[in-house]
Amino acid sequence: MSYLRFEKAVMTNLQESLRRELLRTNRSGAYSSSTLVDCNTRKYHGLLVVPVPELDDENHVLLSSLDCTVIQHGAEFNLGLHKYQGNNYSPNGHKYIREFDASLVPTTTYRVGGVVLKKEVIFQAYEDRILIRYTLVDAHSATTLRFRPFLAFRSVRQFTHENATASREYHEIDGGIKTCMYAGYPDLYMQFSKKNEFVFQPDWYRGIEYPKEQERGYASNEDLYVPGYFEMPIKKGESIIFSGSTSQIKSSALKKLFENEVGLRVPRDNFYHCLVTAAHQFHFRDRRSGKSNELDENDDRYLLAGYPWFKARARDTFIALPGLTLAIGEIDYFELVMKTAEKGLREFMSEKPLSVKIYEIEQPDVAMWAIWAIQQYVKEVGKDEGYKRYGKLVSDIVDYIIKGGHPNLRLDDNGLLYSNGRDRAVTWMNSTANGRPVVPRSGYIVEFNALWYNALKFCAAMKADLGKAKEAEALEKRAEQTKLSFVDTFVNEYGYLLDYVDGNMMDWSVRPNQIFAVALDYSPLSQQQMKSVVDICTRELLTPKGLRSLSPKSGGYNPMYVGPQTQRDYAYHQGTAWPWLGGFYMEACLKLYKRSRLSFIERQLVGYEDEIDYHAIGTISELFDGNPPFHGRGAMSFAMNVAEILRTLKLIDKYSYQK
C-alpha cells in the first residue's frame, strides 16, 4: 500500500478531503496548490501561481483551475469542483474519484460509468510550468475530453471580479492558445500534446468562495474568467498532456518532458522521504541572467520560509539551513545558500544597500543564528574545511557585536546583550496588533544571550584551534563574564529561566525560549540547571506537535489559533505549539540523557508523522493549536518545522550508534 494513498471514502467526503491540501513547487518561487479534490479553498490556491517581478514582490494566480469533462454518447460528466456562495458545491466531480495516490506523482483516478480516467499532475523543476497527464485507462465506447480553464490574473493577496477591463483576446499557438487578461502580466500559454479544438465561449463564473479566507475573517469570494474550452477525442490507453506556462513549448515535446520530470522525483514512500521532498520545496533560485530558461552559477540561492505566503526571511534561513541541507547530506546547497546569505550579512554590517532578497536581516539575533548554522556545518565537514570557509565570517560577526555595530544590540558591561523590543517585535515572537508587539520582549532576552554565549565559546574554540591563543583567551574571558551574568539574570528560584529582563521588569512567563540555553552546543547553565529547564518544558510546554509558546499556567494562555486575523494574532505566540521548538527540545534531551531518551524521542516524532497525510500532505504546517486535538494551522508548509524534524532524525541516528 502506498504511503500517501487515499481511498474513495476519504476523497468523496468533503469534510475530510477539503482539509487536505497539496503543494507542488519549482525553484523560482512558483507553485501549484489546491485541495486533494482540486477545489480551491484559499485565495492562495491555484494551478499556476507565479512571481511577476515586473509588477511587485508577490506571487500571482494566473490559472486558477482546469475543469475536465468526460463526454460519452452525448452525456457530459464534469470532474471539476468549486465552492460557491451559500455553501453550494458544483459540479461535484469529486463523487467520481476512486483513489488518490501522491507517493510519486499526485495521481487521481476517476470512474464514470465504464470510463476510468487517470490524472497525474507535476510541476516542472526549473520552469513556471504545470503539467497534467490524462490517461484513459478504460472505456467501452468513443470518449471525448473537454477542458475549461478558469483564469484569475491577480495577486495572491487580492481577488478578481467581473470587469470590462479584462482582455478577451487570445491567439492560437501550437497545441492551444495564449492569452493575457491585463497589461503588465506575462502571457499564459495553454497547450496540449494532441491536436484539439478551442471553442471561444467567454464567460465569468461568479461568486466562487474560499472558506479558508472566511475562517480568517477576510473577504472570501471572487469571479473567475473562462475564455472557452478545449475539446479532443481520446482512445483507450492513450495519454494527453496539458501544459500551462508563462512560456511556449513544442506540443510534441510534452510527453518526453513529463517523463523526464517524473524521473527527477523521489518516491514519498515513508516519513523521511516525505520530509526530504518537502525540504526541496523551499529551494529558491534567483536567476541573475533574468531569463527563466537559463541557469547561472552566480544565481543567488535561498530558502523560502514557507508556503504559500512567506518569503526568504533571515532568521528562518539560518535556523532551517542545517536541517534542510546537512541533515539530508546536501552540503553543497548549504554552501550555496550561505554564500548568498553571507553577502547579505556583510552588506548589512557595513551599512550598504542589500543586493539579496533576504528579509528581516536587521533583526538582532540573525547574525548569531548564522554562527549557529556554521557550527552545524563545521560538525558535519570538519574543522579544517569549516574554519577555512566560514571562520572569518564568524570572527567578523563577533567583532561587529562587541564593537556595538548593530543598531539594536548593545553589549553591556555585564557581558549581556540588550535589545529594545518594546515598540517593535525583534524576536521570532513577532506578531503585532494595532502596530505594537503582542509579546513585547525587550531588554536582556533569554535566547539572544544564550546564542551570544554560544557564539563567544565557538569563536574562542576556533581561535584556539587556529593557534591564536591571545584572541581565544580574550573571548573565553568574555564568555565567562556572560555566563555568570546569564545565570544571575535569568535563573529564578523555581528552576526555570525568565523570558526577558528589562530593568525592574522581569517576565516570569514559562516560555520555550529558555530551551536554547540547554540545546546549544555551549550552555551557560550547570548540568542541574539544564535538567531543571528541560523538566519544566516537559511538564508545561511539551505537546505531540512541539513546544507550546506559553505555558497553560501562565497568564494570557491562548492556545487556539482560530477566528479573525486579529484574534489569531493574539494567539500566535500565546500557547500555540511549534514543531521547530520541539526539535531543540529533543536535542536538549539527547544532550543531557543520551541513549536513555531515544525511545522517548522516537515516540515524540510519531506526533509529526501523523500530520504527513492530514493537512498539507507530505509536509508540516506552520503551527498547531496548543490544546488537543492539536490541529495544524497557518501556512501549509513551514521550513523551520521540516528542518528541525529532519535534524532530529539525524541526531537519533547519531546517538543510536554511540556506545
C-alpha positions as CSV (number, residue, x, y, z in Angstrom):
1,M,0.0,0.0,0.0
2,S,1.3,3.5,-0.9
3,Y,2.4,5.8,2.0
4,L,0.2,8.7,0.7
5,R,-2.8,7.0,-0.7
6,F,-6.5,7.9,-0.1
7,E,-9.4,5.7,-0.8
8,K,-12.8,6.7,-2.2
9,A,-14.4,7.1,1.2
10,V,-12.0,9.9,2.1
11,M,-12.0,11.6,-1.3
12,T,-15.8,11.8,-1.6
13,N,-16.2,13.1,1.9
14,L,-15.6,16.8,1.6
15,Q,-15.2,17.2,5.3
16,E,-12.1,15.0,5.0
17,S,-10.8,15.8,1.6
18,L,-11.1,19.7,1.7
19,R,-8.9,19.9,4.8
20,R,-6.1,18.1,3.0
21,E,-4.0,20.3,0.7
22,L,-1.4,19.5,-1.9
23,L,1.6,21.7,-2.7
24,R,3.8,21.5,-5.8
25,T,6.7,23.9,-6.3
26,N,9.6,24.7,-8.6
27,R,12.9,26.5,-7.8
28,S,11.8,30.0,-8.9
29,G,9.2,30.5,-6.2
30,A,6.3,29.5,-8.4
31,Y,3.9,26.8,-7.1
32,S,0.7,24.9,-7.7
33,S,-1.6,24.2,-4.8
34,S,-5.2,23.1,-4.0
35,T,-7.0,20.5,-2.0
36,L,-6.9,16.8,-2.9
37,V,-10.2,17.1,-4.8
38,D,-8.9,20.2,-6.7
39,C,-11.4,22.6,-5.0
40,N,-9.6,25.8,-4.1
41,T,-10.3,26.8,-0.5
42,R,-7.7,29.6,-0.2
43,K,-7.1,32.7,-2.3
44,Y,-3.5,31.4,-2.4
45,H,-4.6,28.3,-4.2
46,G,-4.2,27.9,-7.9
47,L,-3.0,25.6,-10.6
48,L,-0.3,28.0,-11.8
49,V,0.9,30.6,-9.3
50,V,4.0,32.6,-10.3
51,P,6.1,35.6,-9.3
52,V,5.7,38.6,-11.6
53,P,8.6,40.8,-10.6
54,E,7.6,43.4,-13.2
55,L,4.5,44.1,-11.1
56,D,5.5,43.5,-7.5
57,D,7.1,41.2,-5.0
58,E,4.1,38.9,-4.7
59,N,3.0,35.7,-6.4
60,H,0.2,35.8,-8.8
61,V,-2.5,33.3,-9.7
62,L,-2.7,33.1,-13.5
63,L,-4.5,29.8,-13.9
64,S,-6.8,29.1,-11.0
65,S,-8.1,25.6,-12.1
66,L,-8.8,23.4,-15.1
67,D,-12.1,21.6,-15.2
68,C,-12.1,18.3,-17.2
69,T,-15.4,17.0,-18.6
70,V,-15.8,13.4,-19.9
71,I,-18.2,13.1,-22.8
72,Q,-19.7,9.8,-23.9
73,H,-22.9,9.3,-26.1
74,G,-23.6,13.0,-25.7
75,A,-23.7,12.8,-21.9
76,E,-21.3,15.1,-20.0
77,F,-19.6,14.3,-16.7
78,N,-17.7,17.3,-15.3
79,L,-14.9,16.2,-12.9
80,G,-14.3,19.8,-11.5
81,L,-15.3,21.1,-8.1
82,H,-15.9,24.7,-6.9
83,K,-17.4,26.2,-3.8
84,Y,-19.9,28.9,-4.4
85,Q,-21.7,31.3,-2.0
86,G,-24.4,29.7,0.1
87,N,-22.3,26.6,0.8
88,N,-23.1,25.3,-2.7
89,Y,-20.6,22.9,-4.4
90,S,-20.6,22.4,-8.1
91,P,-20.2,20.5,-10.3
92,N,-19.4,17.8,-7.7
93,G,-16.8,16.0,-9.7
94,H,-15.3,14.6,-6.5
95,K,-18.0,11.9,-6.4
96,Y,-16.3,10.2,-9.4
97,I,-13.0,9.9,-7.6
98,R,-12.0,6.3,-6.8
99,E,-8.5,6.8,-5.5
100,F,-5.8,9.4,-4.9
101,D,-2.1,8.5,-4.7
102,A,0.7,11.0,-4.1
103,S,3.6,8.7,-3.4
104,L,5.5,9.8,-6.6
105,V,3.4,12.0,-8.8
106,P,0.0,13.1,-7.4
107,T,-2.5,10.9,-9.2
108,T,-6.3,10.9,-9.2
109,T,-8.3,8.0,-10.6
110,Y,-11.8,8.8,-11.7
111,R,-14.5,6.3,-12.7
112,V,-17.5,7.5,-14.7
113,G,-19.7,4.5,-15.7
114,G,-17.4,2.4,-17.8
115,V,-14.8,5.1,-18.2
116,V,-11.6,5.1,-16.0
117,L,-9.5,8.2,-16.3
118,K,-6.2,8.8,-14.5
119,K,-4.9,12.3,-13.9
120,E,-1.2,12.9,-12.9
121,V,0.0,16.4,-12.1
122,I,3.6,17.6,-11.9
123,F,5.3,21.0,-11.7
124,Q,8.4,21.5,-13.8
125,A,11.5,21.9,-11.6
126,Y,13.1,25.0,-13.3
127,E,10.2,26.4,-15.3
128,D,7.0,28.1,-14.4
129,R,5.0,25.2,-15.9
130,I,2.3,22.9,-14.7
131,L,2.0,19.6,-16.5
132,I,-1.1,17.3,-16.3
133,R,-1.2,13.9,-17.9
134,Y,-4.7,12.4,-18.6
135,T,-4.7,8.7,-19.4
136,L,-7.8,6.9,-20.5
137,V,-7.3,3.6,-18.6
138,D,-10.6,2.1,-19.7
139,A,-13.6,2.9,-21.9
140,H,-16.2,0.8,-23.8
141,S,-17.1,3.4,-26.4
142,A,-16.0,6.7,-28.0
143,T,-14.8,9.2,-25.4
144,T,-14.2,13.0,-25.7
145,L,-12.5,15.2,-23.1
146,R,-13.4,18.9,-22.7
147,F,-11.2,21.2,-20.7
148,R,-12.4,24.6,-19.3
149,P,-9.6,26.9,-17.8
150,F,-10.5,29.3,-15.0
151,L,-8.3,32.4,-15.2
152,A,-7.6,34.9,-12.4
153,F,-4.5,37.0,-13.3
154,R,-4.3,38.6,-9.8
155,S,-2.0,38.8,-6.8
156,V,-2.4,36.0,-4.2
157,R,-3.4,38.7,-1.7
158,Q,-6.3,40.1,-3.8
159,F,-9.4,38.9,-5.6
160,T,-10.6,39.3,-9.2
161,H,-14.2,40.3,-10.1
162,E,-16.1,40.6,-13.3
163,N,-15.0,43.7,-15.2
164,A,-14.8,45.2,-18.6
165,T,-11.0,45.9,-18.5
166,A,-10.0,42.2,-18.7
167,S,-8.9,41.4,-22.2
168,R,-10.7,38.6,-24.1
169,E,-8.1,38.5,-26.8
170,Y,-6.4,35.2,-27.5
171,H,-4.0,33.8,-30.1
172,E,-3.9,30.3,-31.4
173,I,-0.5,28.6,-31.0
174,D,0.9,25.1,-31.4
175,G,-1.4,22.8,-29.5
176,G,-3.5,25.5,-27.9
177,I,-3.8,29.2,-27.2
178,K,-2.1,32.1,-25.4
179,T,-3.9,34.8,-23.6
180,C,-3.3,37.7,-21.1
181,M,-6.1,39.4,-19.1
182,Y,-4.2,42.5,-18.1
183,A,-1.3,44.7,-19.2
184,G,1.9,44.0,-17.2
185,Y,1.2,40.3,-16.9
186,P,3.0,37.6,-18.8
187,D,1.1,35.6,-21.4
188,L,-0.4,32.4,-20.3
189,Y,0.3,29.6,-22.7
190,M,-2.2,26.7,-22.5
191,Q,-1.1,23.8,-24.8
192,F,-1.9,20.1,-25.3
193,S,0.2,17.3,-26.7
194,K,-2.7,16.4,-29.0
195,K,-4.4,18.4,-31.7
196,N,-7.6,19.9,-30.3
197,E,-10.3,22.4,-31.0
198,F,-10.6,25.6,-28.9
199,V,-14.1,27.0,-28.7
200,F,-14.2,30.7,-27.8
201,Q,-17.0,31.0,-25.3
202,P,-16.1,33.8,-22.9
203,D,-17.9,34.0,-19.5
204,W,-17.4,34.9,-15.9
205,Y,-18.1,32.3,-13.2
206,R,-19.4,34.4,-10.3
207,G,-19.3,34.0,-6.6
208,I,-16.6,31.4,-6.1
209,E,-15.9,31.2,-2.4
210,Y,-12.8,30.4,-0.4
211,P,-13.7,29.0,3.1
212,K,-10.1,29.3,4.5
213,E,-10.3,33.1,4.0
214,Q,-13.7,33.1,5.7
215,E,-12.2,31.5,8.7
216,R,-9.5,34.2,8.8
217,G,-12.1,36.9,8.7
218,Y,-11.1,38.1,5.3
219,A,-13.1,38.7,2.1
220,S,-13.6,35.3,0.6
221,N,-15.3,35.4,-2.9
222,E,-14.3,36.3,-6.4
223,D,-15.3,35.8,-10.1
224,L,-13.1,33.8,-12.5
225,Y,-12.9,34.3,-16.2
226,V,-13.3,31.3,-18.5
227,P,-12.4,32.2,-22.2
228,G,-13.9,29.0,-23.6
229,Y,-12.9,25.3,-23.8
230,F,-10.6,22.8,-25.5
231,E,-12.0,19.6,-26.8
232,M,-10.5,16.4,-28.2
233,P,-11.2,12.7,-28.6
234,I,-9.2,10.2,-26.5
235,K,-8.8,6.5,-27.1
236,K,-8.4,3.7,-24.5
237,G,-4.8,3.5,-23.4
238,E,-4.0,7.0,-24.8
239,S,-2.4,9.8,-22.7
240,I,-2.9,13.5,-23.4
241,I,-0.7,16.1,-21.6
242,F,-1.7,19.6,-20.8
243,S,0.9,22.4,-20.2
244,G,0.1,25.7,-18.5
245,S,3.0,28.1,-18.5
246,T,4.4,31.6,-19.0
247,S,6.5,30.3,-21.9
248,Q,5.6,28.3,-25.1
249,I,6.8,24.8,-25.7
250,K,6.6,22.5,-28.7
251,S,3.5,20.4,-28.1
252,S,5.4,17.4,-29.5
253,A,7.9,17.7,-26.6
254,L,5.3,17.5,-23.8
255,K,5.3,13.7,-23.4
256,K,9.1,13.4,-23.1
257,L,9.2,16.4,-20.8
258,F,6.6,14.8,-18.5
259,E,8.5,11.6,-18.3
260,N,11.8,13.4,-17.6
261,E,10.2,15.3,-14.7
262,V,8.8,12.1,-13.3
263,G,12.3,10.7,-13.3
264,L,13.5,13.6,-11.1
265,R,11.1,12.7,-8.4
266,V,11.9,10.7,-5.2
267,P,9.1,8.4,-4.1
268,R,7.4,9.6,-0.9
269,D,7.2,6.1,0.5
270,N,8.0,6.9,4.1
271,F,8.1,9.7,6.7
272,Y,11.7,10.6,5.9
273,H,11.3,10.7,2.1
274,C,8.3,13.0,2.5
275,L,10.3,15.4,4.6
276,V,13.2,15.3,2.1
277,T,10.8,16.2,-0.7
278,A,9.3,18.9,1.5
279,A,12.8,20.3,2.2
280,H,13.5,20.7,-1.6
281,Q,10.3,22.7,-2.0
282,F,11.8,25.5,0.0
283,H,14.6,25.9,-2.5
284,F,14.5,29.2,-4.4
285,R,16.9,30.3,-7.2
286,D,17.0,33.9,-8.3
287,R,18.3,33.9,-11.8
288,R,20.9,36.6,-12.4
289,S,20.6,36.1,-16.1
290,G,17.0,37.3,-16.0
291,K,15.9,34.6,-18.3
292,S,13.7,31.8,-16.9
293,N,15.4,29.1,-19.0
294,E,19.0,30.0,-18.3
295,L,20.8,28.9,-15.1
296,D,23.9,30.7,-14.0
297,E,26.4,29.5,-11.3
298,N,26.2,33.0,-9.9
299,D,22.5,32.8,-9.3
300,D,21.5,33.6,-5.7
301,R,20.1,30.6,-3.7
302,Y,17.6,31.0,-0.9
303,L,15.4,29.1,1.4
304,L,11.8,30.3,1.5
305,A,10.4,30.4,5.0
306,G,7.2,28.6,4.0
307,Y,4.2,28.3,1.6
308,P,2.1,29.8,0.4
309,W,2.8,33.4,1.7
310,F,6.3,33.5,3.1
311,K,9.5,34.9,1.5
312,A,13.1,34.2,2.4
313,R,13.5,35.5,5.9
314,A,16.9,35.8,7.5
315,R,16.2,34.1,10.9
316,D,14.2,31.3,9.3
317,T,17.0,30.8,6.8
318,F,19.7,30.2,9.4
319,I,17.6,28.1,11.7
320,A,16.3,25.9,8.9
321,L,19.5,25.7,6.9
322,P,21.2,22.8,8.7
323,G,18.1,20.6,8.8
324,L,17.1,21.2,5.2
325,T,20.6,20.6,3.9
326,L,23.2,19.0,6.2
327,A,20.7,16.6,7.8
328,I,20.0,15.0,4.4
329,G,23.6,15.1,3.0
330,E,23.2,18.1,0.8
331,I,26.3,20.1,1.9
332,D,26.6,21.8,-1.4
333,Y,23.2,23.5,-1.1
334,F,24.2,24.7,2.4
335,E,27.2,26.4,0.9
336,L,25.1,27.9,-1.9
337,V,22.6,29.4,0.4
338,M,25.2,30.6,2.9
339,K,27.1,32.3,0.0
340,T,24.0,34.4,-0.7
341,A,23.3,34.9,3.0
342,E,26.9,35.9,3.8
343,K,26.7,38.6,1.1
344,G,23.5,39.9,2.8
345,L,25.1,39.8,6.3
346,R,28.2,41.7,5.2
347,E,26.2,44.3,3.3
348,F,24.1,44.9,6.4
349,M,27.1,45.0,8.8
350,S,28.8,47.6,6.5
351,E,25.6,49.6,6.1
352,K,25.4,49.0,2.4
353,P,22.1,48.6,0.5
354,L,21.0,44.9,0.3
355,S,21.6,43.3,-3.1
356,V,19.9,40.0,-1.9
357,K,16.3,39.1,-1.4
358,I,16.5,38.2,2.3
359,Y,14.0,39.9,4.5
360,E,14.4,40.9,8.2
361,I,18.2,40.6,8.1
362,E,18.3,43.6,10.5
363,Q,16.8,41.6,13.4
364,P,19.2,41.5,16.3
365,D,19.6,37.7,16.7
366,V,20.0,36.9,13.0
367,A,23.8,37.1,12.9
368,M,24.1,34.8,15.9
369,W,21.8,32.2,14.3
370,A,24.2,32.4,11.3
371,I,27.0,31.4,13.6
372,W,24.9,28.5,15.0
373,A,24.3,27.3,11.4
374,I,28.0,27.4,10.7
375,Q,28.6,25.4,13.9
376,Q,26.5,22.6,12.5
377,Y,28.4,22.8,9.2
378,V,31.7,22.5,11.0
379,K,30.5,19.4,12.8
380,E,29.5,17.9,9.5
381,V,32.5,18.7,7.3
382,G,35.3,19.0,10.0
383,K,37.1,22.0,11.5
384,D,39.7,22.5,8.7
385,E,37.1,22.9,6.0
386,G,34.6,24.7,8.2
387,Y,37.1,27.3,9.5
388,K,38.6,27.8,6.1
389,R,35.2,28.6,4.5
390,Y,33.5,30.5,7.3
391,G,36.0,31.3,10.1
392,K,36.4,34.9,9.0
393,L,32.6,35.4,8.9
394,V,32.2,34.1,12.4
395,S,35.1,36.2,13.7
396,D,33.7,39.3,11.9
397,I,30.2,38.8,13.4
398,V,31.5,38.5,16.9
399,D,33.7,41.6,16.4
400,Y,30.8,43.5,15.0
401,I,28.6,42.8,18.0
402,I,31.4,43.5,20.5
403,K,32.1,46.9,18.9
404,G,28.4,47.8,19.0
405,G,27.9,47.8,15.3
406,H,24.3,46.6,15.4
407,P,21.7,49.4,15.8
408,N,19.6,47.4,18.2
409,L,22.1,45.3,20.0
410,R,24.0,46.7,22.9
411,L,26.7,44.8,24.8
412,D,26.6,45.9,28.4
413,D,29.4,45.8,30.9
414,N,28.0,42.7,32.5
415,G,28.6,40.8,29.2
416,L,24.9,40.5,28.3
417,L,23.2,41.8,25.1
418,Y,20.4,44.3,25.4
419,S,17.8,44.8,22.7
420,N,14.8,47.2,22.6
421,G,11.7,45.3,21.6
422,R,9.1,47.4,23.3
423,D,7.7,49.2,20.2
424,R,8.8,46.8,17.5
425,A,9.0,43.0,17.6
426,V,12.6,41.9,17.5
427,T,12.4,38.2,18.2
428,W,10.8,35.2,16.5
429,M,7.7,36.0,18.5
430,N,6.9,38.7,16.1
431,S,3.1,39.0,16.0
432,T,1.7,42.6,16.2
433,A,-1.7,44.1,16.9
434,N,-2.5,47.8,16.5
435,G,1.0,48.4,15.4
436,R,2.6,47.0,18.5
437,P,4.1,43.7,19.5
438,V,1.6,41.3,21.1
439,V,4.6,39.9,23.2
440,P,6.9,42.9,23.7
441,R,10.0,41.1,24.6
442,S,12.7,43.6,25.4
443,G,15.9,44.1,27.3
444,Y,18.0,41.1,28.1
445,I,16.2,38.4,26.1
446,V,17.0,34.9,27.1
447,E,17.7,33.2,23.7
448,F,19.7,36.2,22.4
449,N,22.1,35.8,25.4
450,A,22.2,32.0,25.1
451,L,23.1,32.5,21.4
452,W,25.7,35.1,22.4
453,Y,27.4,32.8,24.9
454,N,27.4,30.0,22.4
455,A,28.9,32.3,19.7
456,L,31.7,33.5,22.0
457,K,32.6,30.0,23.0
458,F,32.6,28.7,19.5
459,C,34.7,31.6,18.2
460,A,37.1,31.1,21.1
461,A,37.5,27.4,20.4
462,M,38.0,28.2,16.7
463,K,40.7,30.8,17.5
464,A,42.4,28.2,19.8
465,D,42.4,25.6,17.1
466,L,43.9,28.1,14.7
467,G,46.7,28.8,17.1
468,K,45.5,32.3,18.0
469,A,45.9,31.8,21.8
470,K,45.6,35.5,22.8
471,E,42.4,36.1,20.9
472,A,41.0,32.9,22.2
473,E,41.8,33.8,25.8
474,A,40.1,37.2,25.4
475,L,37.0,35.6,24.0
476,E,37.0,33.0,26.8
477,K,37.2,35.8,29.4
478,R,34.2,37.5,27.8
479,A,32.3,34.2,27.7
480,E,32.9,33.6,31.4
481,Q,31.5,37.0,32.2
482,T,28.5,36.4,30.1
483,K,28.0,33.0,31.7
484,L,28.0,34.5,35.3
485,S,25.6,37.3,34.3
486,F,23.3,34.9,32.4
487,V,22.8,32.7,35.4
488,D,22.5,35.7,37.8
489,T,19.9,37.4,35.5
490,F,17.7,34.6,34.1
491,V,17.8,31.6,36.6
492,N,15.0,32.0,39.1
493,E,14.2,30.3,42.3
494,Y,11.7,28.0,40.6
495,G,14.3,26.4,38.5
496,Y,13.5,27.8,35.1
497,L,14.6,30.8,33.1
498,L,13.0,34.2,32.9
499,D,12.0,35.0,29.4
500,Y,13.4,38.6,29.4
501,V,14.6,41.1,31.9
502,D,14.4,44.9,31.3
503,G,15.5,46.9,34.4
504,N,12.9,46.1,37.1
505,M,10.7,44.3,34.5
506,M,11.0,40.5,34.7
507,D,8.9,38.2,32.5
508,W,8.1,35.2,34.6
509,S,6.1,33.5,31.9
510,V,7.1,29.9,31.2
511,R,8.1,30.1,27.5
512,P,10.1,27.8,25.3
513,N,12.8,30.3,24.5
514,Q,14.7,29.0,27.6
515,I,15.3,25.7,25.9
516,F,18.0,27.2,23.7
517,A,20.2,27.7,26.7
518,V,20.3,23.9,27.0
519,A,20.2,22.8,23.4
520,L,23.0,24.9,22.0
521,D,26.5,23.3,21.9
522,Y,27.8,25.7,24.6
523,S,25.5,26.3,27.6
524,P,26.0,28.8,30.4
525,L,24.0,26.6,32.7
526,S,25.2,23.8,35.1
527,Q,24.0,20.3,34.5
528,Q,21.4,20.6,37.2
529,Q,20.1,23.9,35.9
530,M,19.8,22.4,32.4
531,K,17.9,19.4,33.7
532,S,15.5,21.7,35.6
533,V,14.8,23.7,32.4
534,V,14.1,20.5,30.4
535,D,11.9,19.3,33.2
536,I,9.6,22.3,33.3
537,C,9.5,22.4,29.4
538,T,8.4,18.8,29.6
539,R,5.7,19.4,32.2
540,E,4.3,22.6,30.9
541,L,5.2,23.1,27.3
542,L,5.6,19.8,25.6
543,T,2.8,18.6,23.2
544,P,2.8,15.9,20.4
545,K,3.4,18.8,18.0
546,G,6.3,20.5,19.6
547,L,6.7,23.0,22.4
548,R,3.9,25.5,23.3
549,S,4.8,29.1,23.0
550,L,3.4,29.7,26.5
551,S,2.6,27.5,29.5
552,P,-1.1,26.9,30.3
553,K,-0.2,28.1,33.9
554,S,1.0,31.5,32.7
555,G,-1.3,34.5,32.2
556,G,-2.7,35.1,28.8
557,Y,-2.6,31.5,27.6
558,N,-4.5,31.4,24.3
559,P,-3.8,28.0,22.6
560,M,-6.4,28.0,19.7
561,Y,-5.2,29.7,16.5
562,V,-8.7,30.3,15.1
563,G,-11.1,33.2,14.2
564,P,-10.4,36.5,12.5
565,Q,-6.9,37.7,11.9
566,T,-6.7,39.9,15.0
567,Q,-7.8,37.1,17.2
568,R,-5.2,34.9,15.6
569,D,-2.5,37.5,16.1
570,Y,-3.2,37.4,19.9
571,A,-3.0,33.6,19.9
572,Y,0.0,33.3,17.6
573,H,2.7,33.1,20.4
574,Q,0.5,32.7,23.4
575,G,0.1,28.9,23.7
576,T,0.3,27.6,20.2
577,A,2.7,24.7,19.6
578,W,5.7,24.8,17.2
579,P,7.5,21.7,15.9
580,W,10.8,23.5,15.3
581,L,11.0,24.3,19.0
582,G,10.3,20.7,19.6
583,G,13.5,19.9,17.6
584,F,15.6,21.9,20.0
585,Y,13.8,20.4,23.0
586,M,14.6,16.9,21.7
587,E,18.2,17.9,21.1
588,A,18.4,19.1,24.7
589,C,17.0,15.8,25.9
590,L,19.6,13.8,23.9
591,K,22.4,16.1,25.1
592,L,21.5,15.5,28.7
593,Y,20.3,11.9,28.8
594,K,21.9,10.4,25.7
595,R,20.6,7.0,24.6
596,S,18.3,6.6,27.6
597,R,15.9,9.2,26.0
598,L,16.0,7.7,22.5
599,S,12.7,5.8,22.7
600,F,11.0,8.8,24.2
601,I,12.2,11.0,21.3
602,E,11.1,8.4,18.8
603,R,7.6,8.4,20.3
604,Q,7.6,12.1,20.1
605,L,8.2,12.0,16.4
606,V,5.1,9.9,15.9
607,G,3.1,13.1,16.5
608,Y,4.7,14.7,13.5
609,E,4.3,11.7,11.3
610,D,0.6,11.7,11.9
611,E,0.5,15.1,10.1
612,I,2.0,13.9,6.9
613,D,-1.3,12.8,5.4
614,Y,-3.7,15.2,7.2
615,H,-3.2,18.9,6.4
616,A,-0.8,19.7,3.6
617,I,0.2,16.1,2.7
618,G,3.8,15.3,2.8
619,T,4.9,18.3,4.8
620,I,4.4,20.0,8.2
621,S,2.1,23.0,8.9
622,E,3.4,26.3,10.4
623,L,2.0,25.8,13.9
624,F,-0.6,23.8,15.9
625,D,-3.2,24.5,18.5
626,G,-1.7,24.1,22.0
627,N,-4.6,22.1,23.2
628,P,-6.0,18.7,21.9
629,P,-6.6,17.7,19.2
630,F,-3.7,19.9,18.2
631,H,-5.0,21.0,14.8
632,G,-2.5,22.3,12.2
633,R,-2.9,26.0,11.4
634,G,-1.3,28.8,9.5
635,A,0.9,28.2,6.4
636,M,0.5,24.8,4.9
637,S,4.3,24.1,4.9
638,F,6.9,25.7,7.1
639,A,10.6,25.4,6.6
640,M,11.9,25.5,10.2
641,N,9.5,22.7,11.2
642,V,10.5,20.4,8.4
643,A,14.2,21.3,9.1
644,E,14.2,20.6,12.8
645,I,12.4,17.2,12.4
646,L,15.0,16.2,9.8
647,R,17.8,17.3,12.1
648,T,16.2,15.4,15.0
649,L,16.1,12.2,12.9
650,K,19.8,12.7,12.2
651,L,20.5,13.2,15.9
652,I,18.7,10.0,16.6
653,D,21.0,8.1,14.2
654,K,24.0,9.7,15.9
655,Y,23.0,8.7,19.4
656,S,21.8,5.3,18.3
657,Y,25.3,4.4,17.2
658,Q,27.0,5.8,20.3
659,K,28.1,3.3,22.9
